[in-house]
Amino acid sequence: MQIKHLEKGFHYTDKELLIVARKLGKLATYCTRIKDESSLIRVDAERRNTEKKRDQVKVAITVDLPGKILRAESRRLDVVEAIDRCVDKLQPQLARYKELKMMKSKKDRKLR
C-alpha cells in the first residue's frame, strides 16, 4: 500500500500524521487489495479561508485500486475530523468493491 500526502496551506504535526496513518490502515481491513503494491491512497489536504469556520480544512482521499478508483471528500474544522468523515464515506464503497470482486471470482471459478 502506497500513501501520498499532499498538503496545501498547512503541515501535519507528528501526532496528526500518526492518527492519519492509523485511520487509513483501518481501510485495509475492509479490502485486502488495498494492501497490494499496485494500490495507492492519495490524501489531499488544504486549508482555506472561508466564511464558515467549520469548513476551513478540505480533505480528499482517493483510493486507486485495480480496476476502480474510489474517492471521498470532506470539509471540517480539523484535519482529523475531515479524515474520519472521509473514511466513513469510503467504507461502504470498499464493501461494494469487495463484493463485486468476490462475485466475479466466483463466476470465474464456476466457468472453469
C-alpha positions in Angstrom: 0.0 0.0 0.0 1.4 3.4 -1.0 0.2 6.5 0.7 0.8 10.0 -0.7 0.1 13.1 1.4 -0.3 16.4 -0.4 -0.7 19.4 1.8 -1.6 22.9 0.8 -1.7 25.8 3.3 -0.6 23.8 6.4 1.5 20.9 7.6 0.6 17.9 9.6 2.0 17.6 13.1 3.7 14.3 14.0 0.7 13.4 16.1 -1.8 14.1 13.3 0.4 12.1 10.8 0.2 9.0 13.1 -3.5 9.4 13.5 -4.0 9.7 9.8 -1.9 6.6 9.1 -3.8 4.6 11.7 -7.2 5.7 10.2 -6.1 4.8 6.7 -4.8 1.5 7.9 -8.3 0.7 9.0 -9.4 0.8 5.4 -7.2 -2.2 4.7 -9.4 -4.3 7.0 -12.3 -3.8 4.6 -10.5 -4.9 1.5 -7.2 -6.9 1.2 -6.5 -5.4 -2.2 -5.6 -2.1 -0.5 -2.5 -3.9 1.0 -1.4 -4.7 -2.6 1.6 -2.9 -4.1 -0.5 -1.7 -7.0 -2.9 0.2 -4.8 -2.4 3.8 -4.0 -4.0 6.1 -1.4 -3.7 9.8 -2.0 -4.6 12.3 0.7 -5.1 15.9 -0.4 -5.4 18.3 2.5 -5.9 22.0 2.1 -6.6 24.9 4.5 -8.7 27.6 3.0 -10.1 30.9 4.3 -13.9 30.5 4.2 -16.7 32.4 5.8 -17.8 29.2 7.6 -15.2 28.4 10.1 -16.2 24.8 10.2 -15.2 24.4 6.5 -11.6 25.6 6.8 -9.9 22.3 6.1 -10.8 20.3 3.0 -9.6 16.7 2.7 -10.0 14.5 -0.3 -9.0 10.8 -0.2 -8.6 8.9 -3.4 -8.1 5.1 -3.3 -6.7 3.8 -6.6 -7.4 0.0 -6.7 -7.0 -2.4 -9.6 -9.9 -1.7 -11.9 -11.6 1.0 -9.7 -10.9 4.5 -8.3 -12.8 5.4 -5.0 -13.0 8.9 -3.8 -14.3 10.8 -0.7 -14.2 14.5 0.2 -15.0 16.3 3.4 -14.7 19.8 4.8 -14.3 20.2 8.5 -12.7 22.5 11.1 -9.9 19.9 11.9 -8.0 17.7 9.6 -8.5 14.6 11.8 -12.3 15.1 11.8 -12.3 15.5 8.0 -10.3 12.3 7.5 -12.7 10.5 9.9 -15.6 11.6 7.7 -13.8 10.5 4.5 -13.0 7.1 5.9 -16.7 6.7 6.9 -17.6 7.6 3.3 -15.1 5.1 1.8 -16.1 2.1 3.9 -19.4 1.3 2.0 -17.6 2.0 -1.3 -14.9 -0.6 -0.4 -17.5 -3.1 0.8 -19.3 -2.8 -2.6 -15.9 -3.1 -4.4 -15.0 -6.2 -2.4 -18.5 -7.7 -3.0 -18.3 -7.2 -6.8 -14.8 -8.6 -7.0 -15.8 -11.7 -5.0 -18.8 -12.2 -7.2 -16.6 -12.0 -10.3 -14.1 -14.5 -8.9 -17.0 -17.0 -8.0 -18.3 -16.7 -11.6 -14.8 -17.3 -12.9 -14.5 -20.4 -10.8 -17.8 -21.8 -12.0 -16.8 -21.4 -15.6 -13.6 -23.4 -15.1 
